[in-house]
Each structure stands twice: as C-alpha cells, then as structure tokens.
C-alpha cells in the first residue's frame, strides 16, 4: 500500500480508494452536475486548471469527477513526516517550493518540474494545477500565477508549433462552501492549445506567457461565477438567489438544472456590470434596497425562499406536520445511530481558522469516522441473539437512515419557517418584506430590459 514506481502510473490501490471516495462524494453532495466532461483529453498531455475557492475539496472534485488519476502540485510545507509524505506521493501530489520555504529548497523545484514534464509527456494522467495559486472565499477569478504557463510552454517545447499540450479551464461552483448535502457544479471548458501561443513564446517568452495568461483568464472566467466588483459583491450574490428564477424565464430557459441556473447567473452578472458602468446610481439604489430587505429577513427570522409564495395554506401545512409526526420514529432511528460520528466529524472542524477547509475536513473525516462507527455497531450486534438477516439489514440501513434523518431535519426546519411566515406575516418586521422584494424584482426587470438587447447583440 502507498508504494508506486512512478507518480503518474495507474495504480490499483489508488483506483480502489478513488472508487470509495466517489461513493462518499455522492453522499456528501445532494446534487452533482458535470457538463462537457468530454473536453478532458484522453492520452494527451493535458493540464486541468480549476478555479480555487474551497481548499482541498476542489482537488477532490477532480479526483472524483474526471475519471482520471490526476497528478497535483501542492505547497511543500504540507509534506511533513515519512508517513504523510508517502501518502501524498501515493495520492499523486508533488511538492512545490516557495521562497518562504528557504532559498535552498526553491532549487529543488527543478527536480519537481522535471517530474512534471515527464507526467505531461507520458500522457498517462492529466496534471492538475490551481492557476490562482491559493484559495479564496469569494466567487471571483483572482490574479493568476505564471507557474502554470511556464510549465505548459516547457512541456510544449517537445512538440514545437505542432499541437501538443492542452490547458483545460474548469469552473467549480458550490451551493455552499461549508454545508453538507449542498450542490456541486463542474463546468469543463474547451481545451486551449498551447501550440497556438508557442511562436510568440519562442520569440519572446514574457510576451508569450502574457498572451496565454490573458487568453486563459478569459476562458476560465466564462466557466465560473466571476463577480469582480468588491463594493457590490453581496448584492450580486443575493440577486443570484432572488432573481435566478425570473432570469431563466426571461431567457426562455425552462429547465431547473444547475447548468441552467449557471447560465442565467452569468447573463445577470453581465447585465449588472453593464448597469454599474453606465448608471452606478441605479446599482447603489438597488444595493440599499437589498440591504433593507436582508436586514428585515434577519429581524423576522425568515429566509428569502419563504417569500417566493404569497402564502402557505394552513391545511397543507397541517398535512405536512402530520407527515413529519408519522415519520418521526424513523428520524429518531437514523439520528440515534448516526449522531456520534456526525458530531465527531463536525467537532473536528470548529477550531479551523480558515472556514474554506471545513468541507474538505468534514468529507475526509467522515470517510473514516462513519465506517468505523458502523463497524463498532456490527461487532456489538454479533453478540446479540438476533437473526443474521436482521443484523445484515440493520447494518445496511445505517447510512440510509442517517441520510433520511438529515433530510428530515432540513425539511422540518423549512416547515417551521413556513409556519413562522404564516404567523409573522402581519407583524411590523415582516409586513414590509414582500413589497421590498417586489421592488427589487421590478428594478431588476428594468435593468434587464435596458441591457438585454445589447447583450444579445454582443454574443
């Protein structure tokens, strides 16, 4: 275990762990959607380059959803201890040294780059590089590091002006960075042929790198949610939640897939940028309205999704409440059997200073904690005088009832929110929310009406 001749060769033990990781990935996320996966080349020198916003989880997206045994470059300071180094090597991760790691260690990058070039030339597995260098907590493309482009051109030297190395821009977007059972959208862009920029690089390396860098930035920006404004970032994010349904209708997008929502968000962001450039006072006014609306929601203890309907009929809510009461015993079974590993997994991340590591730590710890707990229960059941089939069925149902319990808890919270909205509808703190929301929608309608013709012409 954890022994390989070459870092990029196919390995059975890696594949087995990868299969288990995919299963856990499917459990961790409620909904996963990958589009244009066919853009990832087979048996060609390829560099996969996703945006980087959710720490280690971004790497796990490539591990679990590309179908490849990707090779990664990571900060050298995580390579500590023989066992950890051996595992990271087994996981196809190579260290990259920075000046802060010491000048004497930076020289070791030459050996790393040689291995990196071998990975690309061997064409066995893609190379994974995060072009922003580090992760951020906002949905925007941050400044790119030149390391990616230097490696791409060095690998392209073997092919000259002929097609060779390809850079694949990949956009990753999460419904929520930290939450369990959220959504994941992976958007694979068309590969960029490095050979198209090689003549410029051969003539002037700096010029060639900058041309490829600028071209790549445009391509990656198209594959991801890219909100560049700092002042109105929260406004844009709230509008993604509030206006997406309306935006899809205006674009005649009838489906509710993650890719459909992404397309609507991209158009909306572009229109907002046009409005910000041409009529900044309009965006400032919209931002003030949104601030009032969000403050009102907070005071009333409500969420925006509750206000999408004018009212919730009491008979329907009572039926939902009765159904929740009937299913309560099943919830209790799932909660009791899974509460200990769930609590343990959550408790391990509370002291992490960087919240962007929460999801990846939850995911990895959960991969180990839950199976170990189920094994403990299985050992206990072995000494209980019950039919063997009952014991097997009980063990099999443990994760399923756990997922049911979590889903039940979320649905119960939403039911309570509906009752709260029904009760608080005429209270002062909630009375103005619906008119505020409608005013926000009306102003967005005006922005779309103003700019959509120019947007369609520019496409």
N, C-alpha and C positions, 0 to 999 in steps of 0.2 A: 504493500500500500504506500502511496505517495512517492513512488520511485519511477522515473522516466528517463529514457536516454536523451531525448530532445524535448524542449519545452513545447513545441508545436505539433508533436506527433499525436495521432489518435490513440487514446488510452481507454481500455475497457472499464477500469475502476472509476475514471473521471466520468465516463458516459453513464455508469450506474448512479453515481451521485448526482449527475445532471438530471437524470430522469426523476429522481426523488425531489430535487429542487423544483422541477417543473410542476410536480404534483402539489407541493407546498405553495408554489406561486399561484396556482389556480385556486387554492383555498384562501390564500391571503387576500387576493383581489376579488371583488364581487363581479367585476366585468372587465374583460380584457379584449382590446381590438387592435389588430395589426393590419396595416394596409401597405400594399406594394412591397411585400416581402420578397417578391421575385427580383427586385432591384439589387439584392445582395448577390454578387457574382459567385459562381462555383469554379473551383480550380483556376483561380486568377489571383494575382496579387492585389488584395483589397484592404483598405483601411476603413473601419467603421467608426464614425465620428458623431456620437450623440451629444445633444446639449446636456449640461451637467447641473442639476438642481437638487437632487435628492441623495447625495452621498453615495454609499455603496449600493443602494438599490438600483441606481442607473446601470451599474455594471451587471447586476443580476438580471436586468431586463434583456441585455444582450446574451447572457448565458442561457436564459430560459426560453427566449422567443426567436432567436435567429437560427437555431438548429445547428450551430457551429460550436467547436471547442476553441473559442476566441482566445487570443493572447493579448494581455493588457500590460501597459506601463503604469506603475504606481509610485508614489513618493517613497523614497528609500528609508525614511525614518520609521516605517511600519515593519521593516524587516529586522526583527529583534528576536533572538533565541533560535536555537537549531530547529526545534520542532515547528515553530511558526514559519521559519524560512523554508523548511521542507514542504509544509502545506501550501504556502503561497506559490512555490515553484510548481507543485502538483496542480494548483489551480490556474496555471498558465499566466502567472503575474511576475513581471520583471521589475527590478528597482530602477528608478531614475533619480540621479543625484542632483541636488541644487547647491548653490553657493553656501547656503546656511548649513549644509551638511559637511562643509570643510572643503577647501581647495583640493586637498589630496584625494578626496573621494570623487570630486567632479571629474577627475581624469578617468575614473572607472566607467564613465558614460561611453567612452569609445568602445569598450567591450560590449556594453549593452546595445549600442547602436549597431554593432556588427551582428549581434544575435537578432536584432530587429530586422535588419536587411535580409538575413537568412530566412526568417519567418515569411517575409513577403515573397522572396524568390522561390521558396519551397512550394508555395501555393496550397499548402495543406489546410491552413486555417487563417481566417482574417486577423488582422491586427486591430485592437480596439484602443483608441486614443480619445480622451476628452479634450477637445480643442480649446476650451476656455481655461484649462489648467487646473482650476479648482471649482468647487460647487458654490452656488448662491441660492438664496431663499426667495428669489423673485422670478417671475416668468418673463424673462427677457434674455436676449443674447448679449453676453458680456464680452469684453475685449478678448481677442484670440491670441494664443501664444504661437510663436513661429516654429516651435519644435516639430509640430505635425508636418509642416510644409517642407522643412529641411529633410526630414526622413523620407517624405514622398519623393522629392527630387533625387535624393541619393539612391533610392531604390530604382527610380526611373532610368538612371544612367545606364543600367544593363540593357535597356530597350531603346535608348536614344529617342528619336522622333516617332518611333512606332508605338501603337497602343500597348500599354503595359499596366502600370499601377493605376488603381482606381480609388478615389475617395468617395465614400458613401455617406452623405449627410442624413442624420436620423433625428427626428424630433420626438421627444418623450414628454407626455403631459399626464399628470396625475389629478384625479378628482380632489384629493387632499394629500399633502405630503406625509402626514403622520398617521392618519387614521387607518385602522384595519377594515377590510371589506370595502375599500373605495374602488375607483375605476382607474384603468391604465390604458392610455392611447399611445401607440407606437406608429410613427409615420415615416416610412422609408423613402427617401428621395432618389432621384436618378443619379447614377454614379457619375462622378466628374473624372474625365480622362486627363491625367497629369501630363500626358504627352502633348496636349494642346498648348501647354504653357512652357514646355521644355525648351523650345528655341529661345524664348525670352530669357529663361533662366541660364541657358548656355552662354548667351551674350552678356548678361548682367544678372548674377544670382539674386541680388537685392531686388531688382526690378521684377524678376520672375516670381520670387516669393510673394511680393506685394500684390502682383496681379492675381495669382492663385488665391491668396488670402482674401482679397476683396470679392472675388467671384464666389468663393466658398461661403463667405459670410452671407451673401445674398441668398444662396441656395439653402443654407441651414435655416435662415430666418423664415423662409417660406414653409418649412416643415414643422415649425413650432409656434407656440404662442409667444409673441415678441412685443412686449409693451415697454417702449423705451422711455416714455415720459415718467419722470420721477414725481413731479408735483401732483399728477392726477392718476397715479398708478392704482390706488384703491378705488377710484371712480370707475376705471375701466374694468377692474376685477368684479365689482358689484354689478356692473351692467352685463357682464358675461352671464351672471346668474339670473338677472331680472329680465333681460331683453332677448335672450337667445331664442326662445320660442317664437317671438314676434319676428325676429330677423330671419329665421328659417322660412316662415310663411311668406315674407316679402321676397325672398329669393326662390320661392316655389320649391323648397326642399321639404318633402313630405315625411321623410323618414326621421327617426329619432336616434340614429346610431351615433357613436362617439365621433366618427369622421364627419357626419353631417353637422353636428354641433361645432366641431372644429372649423369647418368651412364658414359657418355663419359667424363665428367669433372673429376669424381672420378678416372678413369683409367689414364687420362692425368696427374693429380696431382701425382699419384703414380709413373708414369714413370719419371716425372720431379724430384721427390725426389730421385729416383734411380740414375738419371744422376747427380744430385747435390752431392750425396755421392761418386760416382765413378769418375766423371770428373767435378769438380767445375769450372774449367776454361771455360768449354763449356757453363755452365749456365751464367757465368759472361759475356761472349761474347754475348750471346743471350739477356741478360739484357741491354747491351749497344746498341744493335740494336733496341730494343724495345723503349728505351729512345729517340733515334734519331727519330724513327717513330712517337711517341706520340708528340714530340716537333714539328715535321713537320706538323702533323694534326692540332695542335693548331695554328701555324702560318698561315696555309692555310684556317682556319675556317671550317674544314671538320671533319666528323666522320668516323670511320672505315667501317661501313656498306656500305657507299657510294662506297668504293673502291673494294667491292666484285665483282662488274661488271667492265669490261674493259671500257665500255662506255654506255651512255644512248642516244638512238636515238632521235634526235631533234623532229621528227614528233610525237613520242609517248609522249614526254614531253609537246608539244603544245596541244595535245588532253587532257592530264591531267589538263593543265592550263585552258582550255576552260570549262572542267567539274567543276573545282573549281569555276570559274566565274559564271556558271549557278547555283551552289548550294550556292553561297554567300548570297542571301536573307534568306535562311533557317538558315545559320550560324548566321546571324545578329539577327534573331528572338530568337534563343537559347541563344546567348551571352547576349543580352539585358535583357532577362527575368531572367537570372541566374547570371549575373555578380556581383550583390550586395552580395548575400550570399557566392559566390565563393571568392570574395575579402575579405569579413569579416573573413571567415574561414582561409584563407591564412595569413591574417594580425595578427591573434592571436598567431601564432607560430614563428613569425620572431624574437621575443626577447627571445626565449627559448635558454638557454645556451647550452643545450645538444641536438644536432640535431637528436638523436635517438628517441626523444619524438615527433618529428614533425608529423610523420604519424599517431600516435595514437591520438594526439590532433586534427589533421585535421579530422580524422574519427569521433571522438566523437562530436566535434563542428558541423561538417556537418550534423550529425544525427538530430541535433536540429535546426540549422540555416535554412536549406533548407525547411523543412516542415513549419516552422513559416513564412518564406517569401511567400511560396505558399498559406498559409492561408490568409496573407495580400492581395495578389492578388485576391483571391477568394472573400474576403469581398468587395474589390473595384468593382469587376465585378458584385456583387449582386445589385449594384446601377446603373449599366449601362444597358440601354434599348436594350438588345440583346436576341435572342432566348436562352432558357435554355440549349438545347443540345449543342449549340455553346460554351457556358460558360463551360459546363462539359468537352467537348472535349479539350478546351483550357487548362484547369487545368490538365487534364490527360497527355497532351503532354508536359507540362512544363519540367519535368525531362528528358524526351526522347530527346527533342530538346537541352537540356543542354548537355547531353552526346554526341549528334551529334556535337554540336559546339566545344566541347573539342577535339573530334576525328578529326574534320575538321581542327582545328588549328594545331594538330600534323602532319597530312598529308600534310598540306600546308608548314610547316617547312621542311619536307622531300623533297617536290617538289622544294623548293628554294635551298636546299642543292644539289640536282641533277643538277640544272641549274648552281650553283656555281662551281660544279665539272667539268661540261662541259666547262665552260668559263675558269676556272683556270687550266685546265689540262696541258697546255704547259708553265705555269708560273714557275719560278725557285723554289718557295716554295712548289709547288705541283708536280713538274716533277720527283723528286726522291722518292716520296711516294710509288708508285707502285713497283719499284724494291726493296725498303726496305721491303715492305710487303711480296713479293715473297721470299726474302732471309730468313725472319723469318719463313715462312711456310716450306721452304726447310730444315732449321736447325731442325725444329720440326719433320719433316719427318724422318730425320736421327736419332733423339733421340728415336722416336717410333720404328723404325726399329731395333735399337740397343737393346732395353729393352723389347719389347713386347713378345718375346719368353719366357723370364724368368718370366714375369708377368703371362703369361698363364699357365706356369708350376706350379707356386706357388698358383694358385687359388684352 
